[in-house]
Amino acid sequence: MADLATGDLRVLREIAERGSFTAAARALGYTQSAVSRRAAALEAAAGRRLFERGRDGVRLTPEATRLLARARVVLAELDAASRELAGIPLAGGPVRLGAFPIALVWLAPTALRTVAAEHPAVEVSVREGTTPSLVRALRSGTIDLAVLTLTPPFRPLDGDSPPLRSVTLAEHELLLAVGPAHRFASRDAVEVSELEGERWIASPSQGGETLLGAWPGVPGRPQVAATVRDWAGKLALVAAGLGITTVSALQLPALPDGIHALGVRGEPQELRRIALVTAPGRDGTDAIRAVAGALRAVVSR
């Protein structure tokens, strides 16, 4: 087996996370042909096939998955050496946090203010993503921990071994958000049957995950008035009376004036679980524990 280049290991990690050569090239600032050449060079150095190419993207072979586990350790040590040479205390250092969009409305910013005040040597970078994309990022080692939203029946996040380590931060029901002039604005709860005929402000599906919007158990086919990814835009349309939308309890402290949140009664119950997830063996540094502790403290309050 020939020597493996550090740059090729980084390409391996990005392909594992992004699921395609094109997305890996975009993340690394390379051309797609350059990533393809590096992937071929890595396979040549390893002396075996590492990538399974298909119409739905690229998957790692079992041999590549084992190599990735070693590559993560090597790249982490090189990054630590760079921080040490730059004079960054290793007791602090960077933490790469992934979070689903709603967690970035209030949970993550509140926790990170605490980290900045109490642990100034910890440098946190944040990446937004869907649950599937953040699971891939955890497996590839490009993030250290993630705040994910899970839906019943709460199956394992993926089929890889060893399993990801998941700690439940909160479990709650979905809520409705309505504008000040809506017929539900004075209500604390409505029956699911009352939602028939409502107009919805929805989010687009992304990365294999359907984002919040229309109530999942609404009778009939929901009438979608607008499809908006940005939460500020969605809630502005709700406030203007164009429609209603679903929200998480995590958003309650950050809802704008004029937006009223209420519950929905009747079957099916729409539960959501907020989980803090780390990859095996990657939750033991002081910096990661500081960020995880701040996130747990915010939810407990």
Long-range contacts (C-beta under 8 A, 24 or more apart in sequence): 1-45, 1-46, 1-47, 2-44, 2-45, 2-47, 3-45, 4-42, 4-45, 4-46, 5-41, 5-42, 5-45, 6-74, 6-75, 6-78, 7-38, 8-38, 8-39, 8-41, 8-42, 8-45, 9-42, 9-71, 9-74, 9-75, 10-75, 11-35, 11-38, 11-39, 11-42, 12-39, 12-42, 12-50, 12-60, 12-64, 12-67, 12-68, 12-71, 13-68, 13-71, 13-72, 13-75, 13-140, 13-141, 13-142, 14-140, 14-142, 15-39, 15-51, 15-58, 15-60, 16-60, 16-64, 16-68, 16-136, 16-139, 16-140, 17-133, 17-136, 17-137, 17-139, 17-140, 17-142, 18-136, 19-57, 19-58, 19-59, 19-136, 20-57, 20-58, 21-58, 65-160, 68-139, 68-140, 68-141, 71-141, 72-140, 72-141, 75-141, 76-141, 88-121, 88-123, 89-121, 91-121, 91-286, 91-287, 92-119, 92-120, 92-121, 92-122, 92-123, 92-286, 92-287, 93-121, 93-122, 93-123, 93-285, 93-287, 94-122, 94-123, 94-124, 94-125, 94-287, 95-122, 95-123, 95-124, 95-125, 95-144, 95-145, 95-285, 95-287, 95-288, 95-290, 95-291, 96-124, 96-125, 96-127, 96-142, 96-143, 96-144, 96-145, 97-124, 97-125, 97-126, 97-127, 97-143, 97-144, 97-145, 97-146, 97-147, 97-291, 98-126, 98-127, 98-128, 98-129, 98-134, 98-137, 98-138, 98-143, 98-145, 98-146, 98-147, 99-126, 99-127, 99-128, 99-129, 99-134, 99-146, 99-147, 100-128, 100-129, 100-130, 100-131, 100-134, 100-147, 100-148, 100-149, 101-128, 101-211, 101-231, 102-149, 102-212, 102-231, 102-247, 102-248, 102-250, 102-251, 103-147, 103-149, 103-250, 103-274, 104-128, 105-231, 105-250, 105-251, 105-254, 106-250, 106-251, 106-253, 106-254, 107-147, 107-250, 107-274, 107-295, 107-298, 107-299, 108-147, 108-295, 110-298, 111-291, 111-294, 111-295, 111-297, 111-298, 112-291, 112-294, 114-294, 114-297, 114-298, 115-290, 115-291, 115-294, 118-290, 118-294, 119-287, 119-290, 121-287, 122-287, 122-290, 122-291, 124-291, 129-207, 130-206, 130-207, 130-208, 130-209, 130-211, 131-157, 131-209, 132-207, 132-208, 132-209, 133-207, 134-277, 135-164, 135-277, 138-164, 138-277, 138-278, 138-279, 138-282, 139-164, 139-279, 141-279, 141-282, 144-278, 144-279, 144-282, 144-283, 144-288, 145-276, 145-277, 145-278, 145-282, 145-283, 145-288, 145-291, 145-292, 146-276, 146-277, 146-278, 147-274, 147-275, 147-276, 147-277, 147-295, 148-274, 148-275, 148-277, 149-248, 149-272, 149-273, 149-274, 149-275, 150-272, 150-273, 150-274, 150-275, 151-271, 151-272, 151-273, 152-271, 154-273, 157-277, 162-280, 163-280, 164-277, 164-278, 164-279, 164-280, 165-277, 165-278, 165-279, 165-280, 165-283, 166-275, 166-276, 166-277, 167-275, 167-276, 167-277, 167-292, 167-296, 168-273, 168-274, 168-275, 169-274, 169-275, 169-276, 169-295, 169-296, 169-299, 170-249, 170-250, 170-273, 170-274, 170-299, 171-271, 171-272, 171-273, 171-274, 172-248, 172-249, 172-271, 172-272, 172-274, 173-249, 173-263, 173-264, 173-269, 173-270, 173-271, 173-272, 174-212, 174-215, 174-216, 174-246, 174-247, 174-248, 174-264, 174-270, 174-271, 174-272, 175-246, 175-247, 175-248, 175-249, 175-252, 175-261, 175-262, 175-263, 175-264, 176-215, 176-244, 176-245, 176-246, 176-247, 176-261, 176-262, 176-263, 176-264, 177-235, 177-238, 177-244, 177-245, 177-246, 177-247, 177-255, 177-259, 177-260, 177-261, 178-238, 178-244, 178-259, 178-260, 178-262, 179-238, 179-239, 179-240, 179-241, 179-244, 179-258, 179-259, 179-260, 180-239, 180-258, 180-259, 180-260, 181-241, 182-241, 182-244, 182-260, 184-244, 184-260, 184-262, 185-260, 187-262, 188-262, 188-263, 189-262, 189-263, 189-264, 189-265, 190-262, 190-263, 190-264, 190-265, 191-264, 191-265, 191-266, 192-217, 192-218, 192-219, 192-264, 192-265, 192-266, 192-267, 193-219, 193-266, 195-219, 195-264, 196-220, 197-223, 198-222, 198-223, 198-243, 198-244, 199-223, 199-224, 199-225, 199-242, 199-243, 199-244, 200-224, 200-225, 200-243, 200-244, 200-245, 201-225, 201-226, 201-228, 201-234, 201-237, 201-238, 201-242, 201-243, 201-244, 201-245, 202-226, 202-227, 202-228, 202-245, 203-227, 203-228, 203-229, 203-234, 204-229, 212-245, 212-246, 212-247, 212-248, 213-245, 213-246, 214-245, 214-246, 215-246, 215-264, 215-270, 216-268, 216-270, 217-264, 217-266, 217-267, 217-268, 217-270, 235-259, 246-270, 248-272, 248-274, 250-274, 274-299
